[in-house]
Amino acid sequence: MLRQIIHIDEEKCVGCGLCADACHENAIAIVNGKAKLIRDDYCDGMGDCLPHCPAEAITFETREAAAYDEAAVEANKRRMRPNWPVQIKLAPIQAPYFDGAKLLIAADCTAYAYAAFHKEFIKGKATLIGCPKLDAIDYSEKLTEIIRNNDISSVTIIRMEVPCCGGLEMAAKKAIQASGKFLPWQVVTISIDGNIVE
């Protein structure tokens, strides 16, 4: 269908996230430091995001795009509601917020070490946190059941650069493998001075 929809110029985009915050449909996300239109059918073409972009990286264009799907937007908003509890030990094996979720498995300390943690990592994800040193348990069995019994779409693991966080990373990787599912996944490491380790 030919319709008006937003266009984001990645060259101009500064990755501030103001457009994503302004989008009532959750059609925009910050991916690798740049704003992206994640699904055409989430964009209503009204342009609430345009006046919030300080770099003027967003414009309208008329192109072939999927029709705006209000039902899909509402279903996505329900999925994006915060999950509770977030501690791996306390989280249920199955929950509605895991349905179609991008799963974030993070070490407890990462949210305190990295100032933009919520804005860059939590938004739009079902979040689970833990510390293998403090809990002194292997999370892999619980994480395997969560991944196996829900329609998880991807997994992001966020850890600190310290050795004890290796246990969380290994448990998450083991869980993905043991679940029998082929999922996109990534590991992000935060340094003790609050930066992403390249």
Summary of the structure (lengths in Angstrom):
residues: 198
radius of gyration: 18.1
end to end distance: 41.1
largest distance: 55.9
contacts: 584
relative contact order: 0.13
helix: 32%
strand: 25%
